[in-house]
Amino acid sequence: MARRIIRGVRVATPRGIEPASVFIDEGRIVYVAGYEDTPREAQAEELGKSVLMPGLIATCESDAAGVRDDALMSGITTLTPGVTPGIAASEVSLFLSTRWTQMRERDQRIEMLVEELCTKAAQTSGLSESKGKIATGHDADLVIWNPEYTVTGTQPLLFGLIRQVIVAGRTQIEEGKRI
Protein backbone atom coordinates (compact mmCIF):
# COMPACT_ATOMS: atom_id res chain seq x y z
CA MET A 1 0.00 0.00 0.00
CA ALA A 2 1.21 3.51 -0.81
CA ARG A 3 2.24 5.74 2.07
CA ARG A 4 0.44 8.75 0.65
CA ILE A 5 -2.51 9.02 -1.71
CA ILE A 6 -3.58 12.33 -3.21
CA ARG A 7 -6.78 12.43 -5.20
CA GLY A 8 -8.57 15.19 -6.99
CA VAL A 9 -10.86 16.02 -9.86
CA ARG A 10 -8.16 18.12 -11.59
CA VAL A 11 -4.91 16.15 -11.81
CA ALA A 12 -2.46 17.02 -14.60
CA THR A 13 -1.69 13.59 -16.06
CA PRO A 14 0.04 13.02 -19.42
CA ARG A 15 -3.47 12.67 -20.92
CA GLY A 16 -4.57 16.11 -19.66
CA ILE A 17 -6.46 17.42 -16.65
CA GLU A 18 -8.62 14.62 -15.30
CA PRO A 19 -9.93 13.08 -12.07
CA ALA A 20 -7.24 10.79 -10.66
CA SER A 21 -5.64 9.29 -7.58
CA VAL A 22 -1.85 9.46 -7.20
CA PHE A 23 -0.19 6.82 -5.02
CA ILE A 24 3.18 7.84 -3.55
CA ASP A 25 5.78 5.76 -1.71
CA GLU A 26 9.43 6.44 -0.90
CA GLY A 27 9.44 9.72 -2.79
CA ARG A 28 8.15 8.28 -6.06
CA ILE A 29 4.83 7.97 -7.78
CA VAL A 30 4.07 4.25 -7.67
CA TYR A 31 0.68 4.31 -9.35
CA VAL A 32 -1.79 6.68 -10.97
CA ALA A 33 -5.37 5.47 -10.97
CA GLY A 34 -8.83 6.77 -11.67
CA TYR A 35 -10.42 9.01 -9.07
CA GLU A 36 -12.79 6.27 -7.91
CA ASP A 37 -10.06 3.60 -7.85
CA THR A 38 -8.83 4.40 -4.34
CA PRO A 39 -9.37 1.52 -1.90
CA ARG A 40 -12.09 2.29 0.65
CA GLU A 41 -9.77 1.66 3.58
CA ALA A 42 -7.16 4.07 2.24
CA GLN A 43 -7.09 7.60 3.59
CA ALA A 44 -6.63 9.76 0.55
CA GLU A 45 -6.00 13.49 0.68
CA GLU A 46 -8.86 15.17 -1.19
CA LEU A 47 -7.93 18.21 -3.27
CA GLY A 48 -11.39 19.55 -3.97
CA LYS A 49 -11.12 21.84 -7.00
CA SER A 50 -7.40 22.51 -6.60
CA VAL A 51 -5.06 21.33 -9.36
CA LEU A 52 -2.32 18.74 -8.78
CA MET A 53 0.54 19.24 -11.21
CA PRO A 54 4.15 18.12 -11.50
CA GLY A 55 6.80 20.25 -9.81
CA LEU A 56 8.00 23.30 -11.70
CA ILE A 57 11.27 23.11 -13.56
CA ALA A 58 13.12 26.26 -14.55
CA THR A 59 16.55 27.79 -14.52
CA CYS A 60 17.40 30.64 -12.24
CA GLU A 61 20.33 32.84 -11.43
CA SER A 62 21.64 33.24 -7.91
CA ASP A 63 23.47 36.40 -7.02
CA ALA A 64 24.92 34.93 -3.83
CA ALA A 65 28.46 36.32 -3.60
CA GLY A 66 28.02 37.77 -7.08
CA VAL A 67 28.32 34.34 -8.70
CA ARG A 68 26.00 33.33 -11.54
CA ASP A 69 24.50 29.96 -10.77
CA ASP A 70 22.19 28.32 -13.29
CA ALA A 71 20.61 26.08 -10.69
CA LEU A 72 17.93 23.67 -11.77
CA MET A 73 14.63 24.31 -10.06
CA SER A 74 13.14 20.87 -10.23
CA GLY A 75 9.99 19.87 -8.42
CA ILE A 76 10.48 23.18 -6.70
CA THR A 77 13.10 21.46 -4.55
CA THR A 78 15.52 24.25 -5.32
CA LEU A 79 12.83 26.89 -5.11
CA THR A 80 12.10 26.25 -1.47
CA PRO A 81 13.64 28.52 1.16
CA GLY A 82 16.80 27.05 2.62
CA VAL A 83 17.58 25.03 -0.50
CA THR A 84 18.38 27.76 -3.01
CA PRO A 85 19.80 31.00 -1.63
CA GLY A 86 17.50 33.95 -2.20
CA ILE A 87 14.44 32.00 -3.28
CA ALA A 88 11.40 32.38 -1.04
CA ALA A 89 8.08 30.55 -1.15
CA SER A 90 6.38 33.81 -2.08
CA GLU A 91 8.64 34.14 -5.15
CA VAL A 92 7.65 30.68 -6.36
CA SER A 93 3.98 31.54 -5.98
CA LEU A 94 4.48 34.88 -7.73
CA PHE A 95 6.28 33.15 -10.63
CA LEU A 96 3.45 30.66 -11.15
CA SER A 97 0.73 33.30 -10.69
CA THR A 98 2.35 35.67 -13.17
CA ARG A 99 2.80 33.02 -15.83
CA TRP A 100 -0.70 31.62 -15.32
CA THR A 101 -2.22 35.12 -15.55
CA GLN A 102 -0.42 35.72 -18.87
CA MET A 103 -1.68 32.41 -20.23
CA ARG A 104 -5.24 33.02 -19.01
CA GLU A 105 -5.31 36.34 -20.84
CA ARG A 106 -4.61 34.42 -24.07
CA ASP A 107 -7.31 31.84 -23.28
CA GLN A 108 -4.76 29.08 -22.78
CA ARG A 109 -5.59 26.08 -20.64
CA ILE A 110 -3.90 24.67 -17.56
CA GLU A 111 -2.57 21.81 -19.67
CA MET A 112 -0.48 24.31 -21.64
CA LEU A 113 1.00 25.73 -18.44
CA VAL A 114 1.93 22.23 -17.26
CA GLU A 115 3.46 21.43 -20.65
CA GLU A 116 5.59 24.59 -20.60
CA LEU A 117 6.73 24.73 -16.97
CA CYS A 118 6.96 21.01 -16.25
CA THR A 119 7.01 18.59 -19.18
CA LYS A 120 9.01 20.53 -21.79
CA ALA A 121 11.29 21.99 -19.13
CA ALA A 122 12.12 18.46 -17.91
CA GLN A 123 12.86 17.34 -21.48
CA THR A 124 15.10 20.35 -22.14
CA SER A 125 16.93 19.77 -18.86
CA GLY A 126 17.45 16.05 -19.54
CA LEU A 127 15.24 15.05 -16.60
CA SER A 128 12.20 13.69 -18.39
CA GLU A 129 12.79 10.13 -17.14
CA SER A 130 12.04 11.17 -13.55
CA LYS A 131 10.43 14.62 -13.57
CA GLY A 132 7.91 16.75 -15.41
CA LYS A 133 4.95 14.33 -15.35
CA ILE A 134 2.57 12.73 -12.92
CA ALA A 135 3.31 9.18 -13.98
CA THR A 136 4.32 5.87 -12.44
CA GLY A 137 8.03 5.81 -11.62
CA HIS A 138 8.47 9.59 -11.62
CA ASP A 139 9.61 11.59 -8.61
CA ALA A 140 6.78 12.70 -6.35
CA ASP A 141 7.68 16.40 -6.75
CA LEU A 142 4.27 18.02 -7.01
CA VAL A 143 2.44 21.33 -6.70
CA ILE A 144 -1.11 21.76 -5.46
CA TRP A 145 -2.53 25.10 -6.51
CA ASN A 146 -5.75 27.00 -7.00
CA PRO A 147 -5.75 28.62 -10.46
CA GLU A 148 -8.96 30.58 -9.78
CA TYR A 149 -7.62 32.36 -6.71
CA THR A 150 -7.30 36.12 -7.25
CA VAL A 151 -4.14 37.55 -5.70
CA THR A 152 -5.19 40.77 -3.98
CA GLY A 153 -3.10 43.91 -3.84
CA THR A 154 -1.41 43.38 -7.21
CA GLN A 155 -1.65 45.52 -10.31
CA PRO A 156 -2.50 44.07 -12.69
CA LEU A 157 -4.54 41.37 -10.98
CA LEU A 158 -2.80 38.01 -10.78
CA PHE A 159 -4.45 34.60 -10.59
CA GLY A 160 -3.37 31.38 -8.91
CA LEU A 161 -2.18 30.44 -5.43
CA ILE A 162 0.10 27.58 -4.46
CA ARG A 163 -1.46 25.62 -1.62
CA GLN A 164 1.24 22.97 -1.22
CA VAL A 165 4.66 22.07 -2.53
CA ILE A 166 5.53 18.39 -2.24
CA VAL A 167 9.13 17.25 -2.71
CA ALA A 168 9.93 13.53 -2.81
CA GLY A 169 6.44 12.82 -1.48
CA ARG A 170 6.71 15.12 1.55
CA THR A 171 5.02 18.47 2.00
CA GLN A 172 7.64 21.23 2.13
CA ILE A 173 5.40 24.30 1.84
CA GLU A 174 1.79 24.57 2.92
CA GLU A 175 -0.32 27.71 2.49
CA GLY A 176 2.83 29.77 1.89
CA LYS A 177 4.77 28.54 4.91
CA ARG A 178 7.75 26.19 4.98
CA ILE A 179 6.93 23.06 7.00
Secondary structure, 3 states (H helix, E strand, C coil): CCCEEEEEEEEEECCEEEEEEEEEECCEEEEEEECCCCCCCCCCEECCCCEEEECCEEEECCCHHHCCCCEEEECCCCCCCCCCCCCCHHHHHHHHHHHHHHHHHCCCCHHHHHHHHHHHHHHHCCCCCCCCCCCCCCECCEEEEEEEEEECCCCCCEEEEEEEEEECCEEEEECCEEC
